[in-house]
Amino acid sequence: MIDKNGEITHRQRFGQFFTPDKLVKKCASLVKNKGRLLEPSCGAGAFKELKNSESVFIEKDETVVNDDDVLIMDFFDYDRGEKFD
């Protein structure tokens, strides 16, 4: 999106899309595995209800994170040797 001054918005710069609550609830209801979860672009934490002690939540844009357990980094820099369920 470009704002009224012709500038690229913050959300466009990061390619951000924030999942609507209705879709989050539907996705969460479909999860059967309670194992280790990787959320590579957690944003403001819409899927945090699925988080457990072994989960890894990552977000590149520190301005949207409100959880101290979220790793602020580029997902592509995360250790590819890690295993998730």
KACORSUL-V408608 format. One record per pair of residues at least 24 apart in sequence whose ideal C-beta (glycine too) atoms are under 10 Angstrom apart, sorted by the first residue. I is the first residue (numbers start at 1). J is the second residue. Records with the same first field share a line. If there is no record, write none. Layout:
I=J, J
This chain:
10=61, 63, 64
11=61, 64
13=61
14=41, 43, 59, 60, 61, 63, 64
15=41, 60, 61
16=41, 43, 44, 59, 60, 61, 64
17=41, 43
18=43, 44, 46, 64
19=43, 44, 46, 47
20=46
21=46
24=48, 49, 50
25=49
33=84, 85
34=85
35=83, 84, 85
36=82, 83, 84, 85
37=84, 85
38=75, 78, 82, 83, 84, 85
39=70, 75, 84
40=74, 75, 76, 78
41=74, 75
42=67, 69, 70, 71, 75
43=70
44=70
45=69, 70
54=84, 85
55=84, 85
56=82, 84
